[in-house]
């Protein structure tokens, strides 16, 4: 279920699903770090049973996103960041400034032509400015299109409500961007319904708790309770 979504927090290699068979023929499934499996790294990340990890991820997502206080926190932060991003489009500001400069030059040139100052150079300059004006208008439209979709509180809530109605595998594909797994911690990074900034540090954490999982030793009947920190980011 978590294939292509999960990586090792220690060495950065992908963590893939594996399977094995006990001496009595029982098949079991687990997740194992590729770095440890191939010995490309000195990673010692322990394996974890498939059902334990997948249940932890699914149950955490569903439980957390059904909490009204957490949803309010998510919506408030996303709306704030959306507004900041829409008003701080540096490229759009530069293009708009250049457009005003071209318009001023065009107006001055047209005034000169109206006063009878006409030559090959003025005609050439007029064509250059008109072409530049058309190009700037095209680039400005492109930049504006990047921020034209402004989501409301209801839009964001609907995004998460839609996700919660999906089957587990579809829920993971729709909602989760990446999962980073350690032996004692799991970080789950969500896709954002709002346009994201190229700044990788712009994300925020909206949930952090310590929970307990029942681990099983592979090929053995023994089990033990393990504490694991769960952090969610958007």
Secondary structure as GFF3:
##gff-version 3
##sequence-region A 1 234
A	DSSP	beta_strand	6	8	.	.	.	ID=ss1
A	DSSP	beta_strand	15	21	.	.	.	ID=ss2
A	DSSP	beta_strand	27	33	.	.	.	ID=ss3
A	DSSP	alpha_helix	34	38	.	.	.	ID=ss4
A	DSSP	beta_strand	48	49	.	.	.	ID=ss5
A	DSSP	alpha_helix	50	65	.	.	.	ID=ss6
A	DSSP	alpha_helix	68	87	.	.	.	ID=ss7
A	DSSP	alpha_helix	90	114	.	.	.	ID=ss8
A	DSSP	alpha_helix	120	147	.	.	.	ID=ss9
A	DSSP	alpha_helix	153	164	.	.	.	ID=ss10
A	DSSP	alpha_helix	168	175	.	.	.	ID=ss11
A	DSSP	beta_strand	176	181	.	.	.	ID=ss12
A	DSSP	beta_strand	185	190	.	.	.	ID=ss13
A	DSSP	three_ten_helix	200	202	.	.	.	ID=ss14
A	DSSP	beta_strand	205	216	.	.	.	ID=ss15
A	DSSP	beta_strand	223	233	.	.	.	ID=ss16
###
